[in-house]
């Protein structure tokens, strides 16, 4: 059996194997055909999926809905994203993120 290559950095080195670039593909009846989008971030995917399913997007989530990938006349493109105010647990009590205790 062939041994797999294993990356082992020295203890004094930063180690990482992440790439900056990735692939984003969307397909469906409401998605623009042959459309190339630039500057998609991985954290834009969750808000976009929540919006597709008409679910509320937490106000503290990173990223944005990629509205530009949808056909302009589609219901998804015309619908305004629902934003939900999140609550944080603070010392055993729930408090609104935008209010101070």
Buried (B, 14 or more C-beta within 10 A) or exposed (E): EEEEEEEEEEEEEEEEEEEEEEEEEBEEEBBBEEEEEEEBEEEBBBBBEBBBEEEEBBEEBEBBBBBEBBBEEBEBBEBEBEEEEBBEEEEEEEEEEEEEE
